[in-house]
Every structure is written in C-alpha cells, then in structure tokens.
Amino acid sequence: MLKIHVAIVIIVAIALFFEITSIFKNNLSDSFDYVLDENNFTETLKVVHDNIDDNVGKSIKLSGFVFRLPDFRSNYFVCGRNMLLDEEEKVVGFLCTYNKDIELVDGEWIEITGTIIKGYYTTDMPIIEIESINKITAPTNTFVKTPDFLTN
C-alpha cells in the first residue's frame, strides 16, 4: 500500500513539474519590451522614433491594420491605427518588413510581434522586422489616443 502512495506522489510531482514548466515558458514568450494598445500606441510610437538607436533590438507586440503606400517596397507595410487630429482621421503606425510568403490585404487587421531595426524610408526610421503575424478581427475601437504633445 505504501508503494502505491509513493508512486502516486511521484506521478503528481512529475505532472506538476511539467505544468509549472509550461506556464513559465508561456510567460517568458509573452514578455516584450513594448506591448502597444489603444492608450499607449502613439506615445510609444514617438518614443521609439525619437530614440531609434536606443530601441534597436527591442521586442514589440502590437495590433493594427495593414496600410501601404504606392512607393513601398514589396515587403513593406505599416501596421497602423486610426487617430483623430483636428477632427481629421490620420493613420499612425510602424513601418514593418516581412519576407515570408503571406497574403496581406490592405485594411485587414493583424497582430504582430517582432524586433525593432533601423531602416530607411525617406529618412532613418525604426522598422519592425516581423517574427509572427496573426490575422485578427478588428477591435471595437479602432482609434488610438491622440498624444498630448499634438493637442497642446
């Protein structure tokens, strides 16, 4: 009878070990230097653009819609959000580069993770080198907060 109890304790201990290891790995994979949402999107965008060199190599996670300009390279797009400025709708976001074969449609919503690199589009700028893209449903509020530095 004692052997059965010891065996059960060992099995439970092994199961707990694997469960705790799994939880720990999931928490590590969700740690990013920047996680953008509707409240911090524009402020973070400014911080990263104003300090490109300090942010190279940092990890980032955000969601937005695919936006392209006619002169973009084929692997470039903006992961953008809408912002109101002086009662006019503007698109704000990060320029992204993605070299894998995935069909992205302008206006479709995605969640991305990646690493900030220094690149060039009309001037030096931060570019997100995409590591993962997931297509998502648009959030209820597609607008981000207009930053204080633009409203004062």
Residue pairs with C-beta under 8 A, 6 or more apart in sequence:
31 59
32 59
32 60
32 61
32 113
33 55
33 58
33 59
33 60
34 44
34 48
34 58
34 59
34 60
34 61
34 62
35 60
35 61
35 62
36 44
36 45
36 60
36 61
36 62
36 63
38 81
38 139
38 141
38 143
38 144
38 145
39 144
39 145
40 145
41 62
41 81
41 92
41 144
41 145
42 83
42 92
42 144
42 145
42 146
42 147
42 150
43 145
43 147
45 92
45 93
45 94
46 147
46 149
47 55
48 55
48 60
48 94
48 116
48 126
49 125
49 126
52 118
52 124
52 125
52 126
53 118
55 116
55 126
56 116
56 117
56 118
56 126
57 115
57 116
57 117
58 115
58 116
59 113
59 114
59 115
59 116
60 94
60 113
60 114
60 115
60 116
60 128
61 111
61 112
61 113
62 79
62 94
62 111
62 112
63 79
63 109
63 110
63 111
63 112
63 136
63 139
64 78
64 79
64 80
64 81
64 93
64 109
64 110
65 79
65 80
65 81
65 107
65 108
65 109
65 110
65 138
65 142
66 77
66 78
66 79
66 80
66 104
66 105
66 106
66 107
66 108
66 110
67 77
67 78
67 79
67 80
67 91
67 93
67 106
67 107
68 76
68 77
68 78
68 106
69 78
72 121
73 97
75 97
75 98
75 99
76 95
76 96
76 97
76 121
76 127
77 95
77 96
77 98
77 104
78 91
78 93
78 94
78 95
78 96
79 93
79 94
79 96
79 110
79 112
79 128
80 91
80 92
80 93
80 94
81 91
81 92
81 93
81 142
81 143
81 144
82 89
82 90
82 91
82 92
82 142
82 143
82 144
83 89
83 90
83 91
83 92
83 143
83 144
83 145
83 146
84 90
84 143
84 146
85 146
85 150
92 144
94 126
94 127
94 128
95 119
95 121
95 125
95 126
95 127
95 128
96 112
96 114
96 127
96 128
96 129
96 130
97 117
97 119
97 127
97 128
97 129
97 130
98 104
98 130
98 133
100 130
102 133
104 110
104 133
108 135
109 135
109 136
109 137
109 138
109 139
110 133
110 134
110 135
110 136
111 133
111 134
111 136
112 128
112 130
112 132
112 133
112 134
113 130
113 131
113 132
114 128
114 129
114 130
114 131
114 132
115 128
115 129
115 131
116 126
116 127
116 128
116 129
117 126
117 127
117 128
117 129
118 124
118 125
118 126
118 127
119 125
119 126
119 127
121 127
